[in-house]
Amino acid sequence: MAEFMTEDFLLSTQTAKRLYHDYAEKMPIIDYHCHVSPREIYEDRRFDNITEVWLGGDHYKWRLMRSNGVKEEYITGDADPKEKFRMFAAALEKAIGNPMYHWCHLELKRYFGYDGILSADTADEVWEKTKAVLAEKDMTVRGIIKKSGVRFIGTTDDPTDTLEWHQKLAADSSFDTVVAPTFRPDKAFQLSSPGYADYIGKLSDCSGIQIDSVASLKAALANRMAHFAACGCRASDHGINYIVYETMSERELDTVLQKALAGEAVSQREIDAFQTEMHLFCAEKYCDLGWIMQIHYNCLRNTNTKMFRLLGPDTGYDCIGPYNGSQSLAKLLDEMNSRGKLPRLVLYSLDPGENAFLDTLIGAFQAEGYPGTVQHGSAWWFNDTKNGMRQQLMSLASLGLLGNFIGMLTDSRSFLSYTRHEYFRRILCGLLGEWVENGEYPSDMKSLGKIVEDISYNNAKRFFSLEV
C-alpha cells in the first residue's frame, strides 16, 4: 500500500517519476488567469492566521463546509477565525476523492512544512503551526509568490478599474514577478442585469465618452482597452453563461441599448444579438492589440436566490450549466475568422461533456505559422479534479495536439493555490508515463521532457508573448 502524498504522489510509473522530477518540477509558473488582488501584492499583505488565507474568499471551501451542515456564521459570518478553521477541518476529513483534500495537504506541506493529516483532531495543532509560519519574515504575499516560482500573474479586472495598483507594481523594481491586468468586460454586455444603467454611467465617466449608442459604447470600451494596454495587459476574459450567436442591424441594437438604459424590458433575442455584436467587436480590437481572448461559458450562476440576496455573487452557489451552444460557438469563430479578426483564443466550457466538441472545433480554426492559435483551456472550476484534468488531457491528445497545450492556471483568489500547478503537472506526468509504459509512445525522454516542459511553462510563455 502506498503512503499518502509522498514525493511520488500520483506518479505510479518510473517514467512518470522521471518526467515529473527531472522536467516538470523545476519549471516556473505562469498563472495567466486568476482572481488575486493586485493591491495585496503591492502592499505585500501578511496574513495573521490560516483562516484569513484559506477561508477569506474561497467559495470552493465554503461549499465543502455547507455540505457538512456548517452554519453560515462559521463560513462567511463573524465567528471566531479559529472556530471557522475547526469547522473546515472537520468537513475536510470527509472529503475523500475531492481535490480539495489534495490541494489543502499540498499547501500545508509546501508552505508550512506540515506532513501530518488535517482533521478535527489535528485542527488546533495545524492552527498553531501555520500561525507561527505565517509570522515568519518571508511569508508575506510577495514571499509566497517568490517561493512558488511564479513569473507571471494575470489578474481579472473590470474596464472601469483605474489599475492604480498595477501601475504601482509596474513601477516597483524590487518585485520580479510580472503582474498584468486582464480585461473583463462582462458587465458592459449584461443588458438585463440590475444596475446596468448605473454601470454604463460609470463606464461613461471613466472613459470620458457619453454612452448612448452601440458606437459610443464601443468607443468607450476601446478607450479603456488603450488604458489597459498601457498598463501591460496581454489578455481579455469573457465570462458568459452560455454561447450565443444572433444578428441585428446596428440601428436595431441602438434601440435595444436605449431600452436597457431606460430600465425597459429587453427580449432574449435582443440580448443575444447585442452580446454577439460586442463579442465580435472585442475580438477585432484584441487582434489589433495582439491580446489573447479567453471565453469561459456554460455556468449556471446564483442558483440559490435566497443566499444570493444575502451574500451576493461568487459565494459558492453556482453550478455547471449544460447548454448546447455548439452551433453558436462555431458561427462566432467563423465570423471572426471571415473578418480576418480571429484572435489567439482560449475556450473553457464548464460542461465536461463538451471536451470532444471543443477539441474538434479548435482544429478547424488553427492558423498557419503559429502552433496552437486556438486552445481548449485547462479543466475549469468544477472540472479541475484528477479525473477532470485527465479527461481534458486525453480528449485533447486524442483529437488535437497535446504538445501545444498552454497548461494550467489557478483561477483562484488564494495566494497559496499555486500548488494546483504541481497537482496538474503530476497528473500530466502520470498520464504520459502510463502511455509510455503501455507501449503507446516511445520511451524517448528528450521528446517527452520537451512536451512536459512546454505544457508546464514554455507554451504559455510563447502564447501570451511573455519575456519572463
VEXDREN-2710 file (C-alpha; in Angstrom, 1 decimal):
% VEXDREN-2710
k/r/px/py/pz
1/MET/0.0/0.0/0.0
2/ALA/1.4/3.4/-1.0
3/GLU/1.8/6.1/1.7
4/PHE/-0.2/9.3/1.5
5/MET/1.3/12.1/-0.5
6/THR/4.9/11.2/-0.8
7/GLU/7.2/12.9/-3.2
8/ASP/6.0/10.4/-5.8
9/PHE/2.3/11.3/-5.2
10/LEU/0.2/10.5/-8.3
11/LEU/3.3/9.1/-10.1
12/SER/2.6/5.4/-10.5
13/THR/5.3/4.5/-13.1
14/GLN/9.0/5.0/-13.3
15/THR/8.6/7.1/-16.5
16/ALA/6.1/9.4/-14.7
17/LYS/8.5/9.8/-11.8
18/ARG/11.4/10.8/-14.2
19/LEU/9.2/13.2/-16.2
20/TYR/8.0/15.0/-13.0
21/HIS/11.2/15.1/-11.0
22/ASP/13.6/15.8/-14.0
23/TYR/11.4/18.1/-16.0
24/ALA/8.1/19.3/-14.6
25/GLU/9.1/20.0/-11.1
26/LYS/11.8/22.6/-11.9
27/MET/9.7/24.7/-14.3
28/PRO/8.5/28.1/-13.1
29/ILE/4.8/29.1/-13.1
30/ILE/2.8/31.3/-15.4
31/ASP/-0.6/31.9/-13.7
32/TYR/-2.3/33.5/-16.7
33/HIS/-5.8/33.6/-15.2
34/CYS/-6.6/34.2/-11.5
35/HIS/-8.6/36.5/-9.2
36/VAL/-6.0/37.6/-6.7
37/SER/-5.8/41.2/-5.6
38/PRO/-3.0/43.4/-7.2
39/ARG/-3.4/45.7/-4.2
40/GLU/-2.5/42.9/-1.8
41/ILE/0.6/42.1/-3.9
42/TYR/1.7/45.7/-4.0
43/GLU/1.1/46.2/-0.2
44/ASP/2.8/42.8/0.4
45/ARG/0.0/41.7/2.7
46/ARG/0.7/39.5/5.7
47/PHE/-1.9/37.0/6.9
48/ASP/-2.4/36.6/10.6
49/ASN/-3.8/33.0/10.5
50/ILE/-4.7/30.2/8.2
51/THR/-8.4/31.2/8.2
52/GLU/-7.6/34.5/6.6
53/VAL/-5.6/33.0/3.8
54/TRP/-7.7/29.8/3.3
55/LEU/-11.3/30.8/4.1
56/GLY/-11.4/34.5/3.4
57/GLY/-12.8/34.3/-0.1
58/ASP/-12.6/30.7/-1.2
59/HIS/-16.0/29.5/-2.3
60/TYR/-14.6/26.0/-3.0
61/LYS/-14.1/25.6/0.7
62/TRP/-17.3/27.3/1.6
63/ARG/-19.3/24.7/-0.5
64/LEU/-17.4/21.9/1.3
65/MET/-18.4/23.3/4.7
66/ARG/-22.1/23.8/3.7
67/SER/-22.2/20.2/2.5
68/ASN/-21.2/19.3/6.1
69/GLY/-24.1/21.2/7.6
70/VAL/-21.9/24.0/8.9
71/LYS/-23.8/27.2/9.9
72/GLU/-23.2/30.2/7.7
73/GLU/-21.9/32.1/10.7
74/TYR/-18.8/29.8/10.5
75/ILE/-18.4/30.2/6.8
76/THR/-18.9/33.8/5.7
77/GLY/-20.1/35.1/9.0
78/ASP/-18.4/36.7/12.0
79/ALA/-17.5/33.6/14.0
80/ASP/-14.1/33.3/15.7
81/PRO/-11.4/32.5/13.0
82/LYS/-10.1/29.5/14.9
83/GLU/-13.6/28.1/15.2
84/LYS/-14.1/28.6/11.5
85/PHE/-10.9/26.6/10.8
86/ARG/-12.0/23.8/13.1
87/MET/-15.3/23.6/11.2
88/PHE/-13.5/23.4/7.9
89/ALA/-11.0/20.7/9.2
90/ALA/-14.0/18.6/10.4
91/ALA/-15.5/18.8/6.9
92/LEU/-12.3/18.2/5.1
93/GLU/-11.7/14.8/6.7
94/LYS/-14.8/13.5/5.0
95/ALA/-13.7/14.8/1.6
96/ILE/-12.2/11.6/0.3
97/GLY/-12.0/11.8/-3.5
98/ASN/-12.4/15.6/-3.6
99/PRO/-9.4/17.6/-5.0
100/MET/-9.7/20.0/-2.1
101/TYR/-8.3/17.2/0.2
102/HIS/-5.2/17.1/-2.0
103/TRP/-4.9/20.8/-2.5
104/CYS/-5.0/21.5/1.2
105/HIS/-2.4/18.9/2.1
106/LEU/-0.1/20.1/-0.7
107/GLU/-0.4/23.6/0.6
108/LEU/0.3/22.5/4.2
109/LYS/3.3/20.5/3.1
110/ARG/4.8/23.1/0.7
111/TYR/4.2/26.3/2.6
112/PHE/4.1/25.2/6.2
113/GLY/6.3/22.1/6.3
114/TYR/3.4/20.1/7.8
115/ASP/3.4/16.4/6.8
116/GLY/0.5/15.3/9.0
117/ILE/-3.2/14.9/8.2
118/LEU/-5.6/17.8/8.8
119/SER/-8.7/16.6/10.7
120/ALA/-10.9/17.7/13.5
121/ASP/-8.4/16.1/15.9
122/THR/-5.4/17.9/14.5
123/ALA/-7.0/21.3/13.7
124/ASP/-5.6/23.0/16.8
125/GLU/-2.1/21.7/16.1
126/VAL/-2.3/22.9/12.5
127/TRP/-3.7/26.2/13.5
128/GLU/-0.7/26.9/15.8
129/LYS/1.8/25.5/13.3
130/THR/0.5/27.6/10.4
131/LYS/0.1/30.7/12.6
132/ALA/3.8/30.5/13.6
133/VAL/4.9/30.1/10.0
134/LEU/2.8/32.9/8.7
135/ALA/4.6/35.2/11.2
136/GLU/8.0/34.4/9.5
137/LYS/9.6/37.2/7.5
138/ASP/9.2/35.7/4.1
139/MET/5.6/34.5/4.4
140/THR/4.1/37.7/3.0
141/VAL/2.1/37.7/-0.3
142/ARG/5.3/38.5/-2.2
143/GLY/7.3/36.0/-0.3
144/ILE/4.7/33.3/-1.1
145/ILE/4.8/34.2/-4.8
146/LYS/8.6/34.1/-4.9
147/LYS/8.6/30.7/-3.0
148/SER/6.2/29.3/-5.6
149/GLY/8.4/30.3/-8.6
150/VAL/5.7/32.4/-10.2
151/ARG/7.0/34.5/-13.1
152/PHE/3.7/36.0/-14.3
153/ILE/0.3/36.7/-12.8
154/GLY/-2.8/37.7/-14.9
155/THR/-5.4/39.2/-12.7
156/THR/-9.1/39.8/-13.6
157/ASP/-10.1/43.4/-13.9
158/ASP/-13.2/45.4/-14.9
159/PRO/-12.9/48.1/-17.6
160/THR/-13.8/50.8/-15.1
161/ASP/-10.8/49.9/-12.9
162/THR/-8.2/52.6/-12.6
163/LEU/-5.5/49.9/-12.5
164/GLU/-3.8/52.0/-9.8
165/TRP/-2.2/49.0/-8.1
166/HIS/-1.0/47.6/-11.4
167/GLN/0.7/50.9/-12.2
168/LYS/2.4/50.9/-8.8
169/LEU/3.6/47.3/-9.2
170/ALA/5.0/48.1/-12.6
171/ALA/7.0/50.9/-11.1
172/ASP/8.3/48.8/-8.3
173/SER/11.7/47.4/-9.3
174/SER/12.0/45.4/-6.1
175/PHE/9.5/42.8/-7.2
176/ASP/10.5/40.5/-10.1
177/THR/7.1/38.8/-10.9
178/VAL/5.2/40.5/-13.7
179/VAL/1.6/41.2/-12.7
180/ALA/-0.7/42.3/-15.5
181/PRO/-4.4/43.2/-15.7
182/THR/-6.8/41.2/-17.8
183/PHE/-9.7/43.0/-19.5
184/ARG/-13.1/41.5/-18.2
185/PRO/-15.9/43.4/-20.0
186/ASP/-18.8/41.2/-18.9
187/LYS/-20.8/43.9/-17.1
188/ALA/-21.0/46.1/-20.2
189/PHE/-22.9/43.3/-22.0
190/GLN/-25.4/42.3/-19.4
191/LEU/-28.4/44.4/-20.5
192/SER/-30.9/42.8/-18.2
193/SER/-28.8/42.9/-15.0
194/PRO/-30.0/45.2/-12.2
195/GLY/-27.9/48.3/-12.1
196/TYR/-26.9/48.1/-15.8
197/ALA/-27.6/51.8/-16.4
198/ASP/-25.6/52.8/-13.4
199/TYR/-22.7/50.7/-14.6
200/ILE/-22.8/52.3/-18.1
201/GLY/-22.8/55.7/-16.4
202/LYS/-19.6/54.7/-14.5
203/LEU/-18.0/53.5/-17.8
204/SER/-19.0/56.8/-19.4
205/ASP/-17.4/58.7/-16.6
206/CYS/-14.1/56.9/-16.6
207/SER/-13.8/56.8/-20.4
208/GLY/-14.9/60.4/-20.9
209/ILE/-17.4/59.2/-23.6
210/GLN/-21.1/59.6/-23.1
211/ILE/-22.6/56.2/-23.9
212/ASP/-26.0/56.4/-25.6
213/SER/-25.5/54.2/-28.6
214/VAL/-23.6/51.0/-29.6
215/ALA/-21.0/53.1/-31.4
216/SER/-20.3/55.2/-28.3
217/LEU/-20.2/52.0/-26.1
218/LYS/-17.6/50.6/-28.5
219/ALA/-15.6/53.8/-28.3
220/ALA/-15.7/53.8/-24.5
221/LEU/-14.5/50.2/-24.4
222/ALA/-11.8/50.9/-26.9
223/ASN/-10.7/53.8/-24.7
224/ARG/-10.4/51.5/-21.7
225/MET/-8.6/48.9/-23.7
226/ALA/-6.0/51.5/-24.5
227/HIS/-5.6/52.2/-20.8
228/PHE/-5.3/48.5/-20.0
229/ALA/-2.7/48.1/-22.8
230/ALA/-0.7/51.0/-21.4
231/CYS/-0.7/49.1/-18.1
232/GLY/0.7/45.9/-19.6
233/CYS/-2.5/44.0/-20.4
234/ARG/-2.0/40.9/-22.6
235/ALA/-5.4/39.2/-22.5
236/SER/-9.1/39.6/-22.1
237/ASP/-11.6/37.3/-20.4
238/HIS/-15.3/37.0/-21.2
239/GLY/-17.4/35.1/-18.6
240/ILE/-20.8/34.3/-20.1
241/ASN/-23.5/31.8/-19.0
242/TYR/-23.8/30.3/-22.5
243/ILE/-22.6/31.0/-26.0
244/VAL/-24.9/33.0/-28.3
245/TYR/-24.9/33.9/-32.0
246/GLU/-27.7/36.2/-33.2
247/THR/-27.6/39.2/-35.6
248/MET/-29.4/42.5/-35.8
249/SER/-28.6/45.8/-37.5
250/GLU/-26.7/48.4/-35.5
251/ARG/-29.8/50.7/-35.7
252/GLU/-31.8/47.9/-34.1
253/LEU/-29.1/47.4/-31.5
254/ASP/-29.1/51.1/-30.6
255/THR/-32.8/50.8/-29.8
256/VAL/-32.1/47.7/-27.7
257/LEU/-29.3/49.5/-25.7
258/GLN/-31.5/52.6/-25.2
259/LYS/-34.3/50.4/-23.8
260/ALA/-31.9/48.8/-21.4
261/LEU/-30.6/52.1/-20.2
262/ALA/-34.1/53.3/-19.6
263/GLY/-34.8/50.3/-17.5
264/GLU/-37.2/48.8/-20.0
265/ALA/-37.5/45.1/-20.7
266/VAL/-35.4/43.6/-23.4
267/SER/-36.1/40.2/-25.1
268/GLN/-33.7/37.3/-25.0
269/ARG/-33.1/37.6/-28.8
270/GLU/-32.2/41.3/-28.3
271/ILE/-29.8/40.4/-25.5
272/ASP/-28.2/37.6/-27.6
273/ALA/-27.8/39.9/-30.6
274/PHE/-26.3/42.6/-28.5
275/GLN/-23.8/40.2/-26.9
276/THR/-22.9/38.8/-30.3
277/GLU/-22.1/42.2/-31.7
278/MET/-20.0/43.1/-28.7
279/HIS/-18.0/39.9/-28.8
280/LEU/-17.2/40.4/-32.4
281/PHE/-16.2/44.0/-31.8
282/CYS/-13.9/43.0/-28.9
283/ALA/-12.3/40.2/-31.0
284/GLU/-11.5/42.7/-33.6
285/LYS/-9.9/45.1/-31.1
286/TYR/-8.0/42.3/-29.4
287/CYS/-6.5/41.3/-32.8
288/ASP/-5.3/44.9/-33.3
289/LEU/-3.8/45.0/-29.8
290/GLY/-2.3/41.5/-30.0
291/TRP/-4.3/40.3/-27.0
292/ILE/-5.5/36.8/-26.1
293/MET/-9.2/36.4/-25.9
294/GLN/-10.5/33.9/-23.3
295/ILE/-14.1/32.8/-23.1
296/HIS/-15.5/30.9/-20.1
297/TYR/-19.0/29.6/-20.5
298/ASN/-21.7/27.1/-19.5
299/CYS/-22.0/28.2/-15.9
300/LEU/-25.4/28.5/-14.2
301/ARG/-24.8/31.3/-11.7
302/ASN/-26.5/32.3/-8.4
303/THR/-28.9/29.4/-8.3
304/ASN/-29.9/30.0/-4.7
305/THR/-31.9/33.2/-4.8
306/LYS/-32.2/33.5/-1.0
307/MET/-28.4/33.2/-0.5
308/PHE/-27.7/35.5/-3.5
309/ARG/-29.7/38.2/-1.9
310/LEU/-27.9/37.6/1.4
311/LEU/-24.3/37.2/0.2
312/GLY/-24.2/38.4/-3.4
313/PRO/-22.4/36.7/-6.3
314/ASP/-19.3/34.4/-6.3
315/THR/-20.1/32.9/-2.9
316/GLY/-20.5/29.2/-3.8
317/TYR/-24.0/28.9/-5.3
318/ASP/-23.1/28.4/-8.9
319/CYS/-23.1/25.1/-10.8
320/ILE/-22.4/23.5/-14.2
321/GLY/-24.9/24.8/-16.8
322/PRO/-25.0/22.4/-19.7
323/TYR/-26.2/24.3/-22.8
324/ASN/-25.7/23.1/-26.4
325/GLY/-24.3/26.2/-27.9
326/SER/-22.0/24.3/-30.3
327/GLN/-23.5/25.8/-33.5
328/SER/-23.4/29.3/-32.0
329/LEU/-19.8/29.0/-31.0
330/ALA/-18.8/27.6/-34.4
331/LYS/-20.7/30.5/-36.1
332/LEU/-19.0/33.1/-33.8
333/LEU/-15.5/31.8/-34.6
334/ASP/-16.3/31.5/-38.2
335/GLU/-17.5/35.1/-38.4
336/MET/-14.3/36.3/-36.6
337/ASN/-12.2/34.3/-39.0
338/SER/-14.1/35.5/-42.1
339/ARG/-13.5/39.1/-41.0
340/GLY/-9.8/38.3/-40.6
341/LYS/-10.1/39.1/-36.9
342/LEU/-9.9/35.8/-35.0
343/PRO/-7.5/36.5/-32.1
344/ARG/-5.5/33.9/-30.3
345/LEU/-8.2/32.3/-28.3
346/VAL/-8.7/30.1/-25.2
347/LEU/-12.1/28.4/-24.8
348/TYR/-13.3/26.9/-21.4
349/SER/-16.6/25.1/-21.1
350/LEU/-17.8/24.2/-17.6
351/ASP/-19.6/21.2/-19.1
352/PRO/-17.1/18.4/-19.4
353/GLY/-19.3/16.8/-22.0
354/GLU/-18.1/19.4/-24.4
355/ASN/-14.4/18.2/-24.4
356/ALA/-14.6/16.4/-27.7
357/PHE/-16.6/19.2/-29.3
358/LEU/-14.1/21.8/-28.3
359/ASP/-11.1/19.7/-29.4
360/THR/-12.6/19.1/-32.8
361/LEU/-13.7/22.8/-33.2
362/ILE/-10.3/24.3/-32.4
363/GLY/-8.8/22.0/-35.0
364/ALA/-11.0/23.8/-37.6
365/PHE/-9.6/27.3/-36.8
366/GLN/-5.8/26.9/-36.4
367/ALA/-3.6/29.5/-38.1
368/GLU/-0.6/28.9/-40.4
369/GLY/2.7/29.6/-38.9
370/TYR/1.6/29.6/-35.2
371/PRO/1.2/26.4/-33.2
372/GLY/-2.0/26.3/-31.2
373/THR/-3.7/29.6/-32.2
374/VAL/-7.0/28.4/-30.7
375/GLN/-6.7/26.5/-27.4
376/HIS/-9.0/24.2/-25.4
377/GLY/-8.4/25.7/-21.9
378/SER/-7.5/23.6/-18.9
379/ALA/-10.2/21.8/-16.9
380/TRP/-12.1/24.7/-15.3
381/TRP/-13.6/25.2/-11.9
382/PHE/-15.7/22.1/-11.1
383/ASN/-13.6/20.1/-13.5
384/ASP/-10.1/20.8/-12.1
385/THR/-10.2/17.4/-10.4
386/LYS/-7.9/14.5/-11.0
387/ASN/-10.4/12.8/-13.3
388/GLY/-11.5/16.1/-14.9
389/MET/-7.9/17.0/-15.8
390/ARG/-7.2/13.6/-17.2
391/GLN/-10.3/13.6/-19.3
392/GLN/-9.5/17.0/-20.7
393/LEU/-5.9/15.9/-21.4
394/MET/-6.9/12.6/-23.0
395/SER/-9.5/14.3/-25.2
396/LEU/-7.1/17.0/-26.4
397/ALA/-4.5/14.4/-27.1
398/SER/-6.9/12.1/-29.0
399/LEU/-8.4/14.8/-31.2
400/GLY/-5.8/17.6/-31.2
401/LEU/-2.1/18.2/-30.5
402/LEU/-1.4/17.9/-26.8
403/GLY/2.2/19.1/-27.1
404/ASN/0.9/22.7/-27.9
405/PHE/-1.3/22.9/-24.9
406/ILE/-0.8/26.0/-22.7
407/GLY/-1.3/24.1/-19.4
408/MET/-2.7/25.0/-16.0
409/LEU/-4.0/28.1/-14.3
410/THR/-5.2/28.6/-10.7
411/ASP/-8.4/30.6/-11.3
412/SER/-8.1/31.3/-7.6
413/ARG/-8.4/34.1/-5.1
414/SER/-5.8/32.5/-2.8
415/PHE/-2.1/33.1/-2.8
416/LEU/-1.4/29.5/-1.6
417/SER/-3.1/27.9/-4.6
418/TYR/0.0/27.7/-6.8
419/THR/0.3/24.1/-5.7
420/ARG/-2.5/23.5/-8.2
421/HIS/0.1/23.7/-10.9
422/GLU/2.1/21.0/-9.1
423/TYR/-1.1/18.9/-8.9
424/PHE/-1.7/19.4/-12.6
425/ARG/1.9/18.6/-13.6
426/ARG/1.8/15.4/-11.5
427/ILE/-1.4/14.3/-13.3
428/LEU/0.1/15.2/-16.7
429/CYS/3.3/13.2/-16.0
430/GLY/1.3/10.3/-14.6
431/LEU/-0.8/10.1/-17.7
432/LEU/2.2/10.3/-20.1
433/GLY/4.0/7.7/-18.0
434/GLU/1.1/5.3/-18.4
435/TRP/1.1/5.7/-22.2
436/VAL/4.9/5.1/-22.4
437/GLU/4.9/2.1/-20.2
438/ASN/1.9/0.6/-22.1
439/GLY/3.9/0.9/-25.3
440/GLU/1.7/3.6/-26.7
441/TYR/4.6/6.1/-27.1
442/PRO/8.3/5.6/-27.3
443/SER/10.5/6.0/-24.2
444/ASP/12.2/9.0/-25.7
445/MET/13.0/11.2/-22.7
446/LYS/14.2/14.0/-24.9
447/SER/10.9/14.3/-26.7
448/LEU/8.8/13.5/-23.6
449/GLY/10.8/16.0/-21.5
450/LYS/10.2/18.8/-24.0
451/ILE/6.5/18.0/-24.1
452/VAL/6.3/18.3/-20.3
453/GLU/8.3/21.5/-20.1
454/ASP/6.4/23.1/-22.9
455/ILE/3.0/22.3/-21.4
456/SER/4.2/23.3/-17.9
457/TYR/5.6/26.7/-18.9
458/ASN/7.1/27.3/-22.4
459/ASN/3.8/27.2/-24.4
460/ALA/2.1/29.7/-22.1
461/LYS/5.1/31.9/-22.2
462/ARG/5.0/31.9/-26.0
463/PHE/1.2/32.2/-26.3
464/PHE/1.0/35.2/-24.0
465/SER/4.1/36.8/-25.5
466/LEU/5.9/37.0/-22.2
467/GLU/9.5/37.7/-21.5
468/VAL/9.8/36.0/-18.1
END
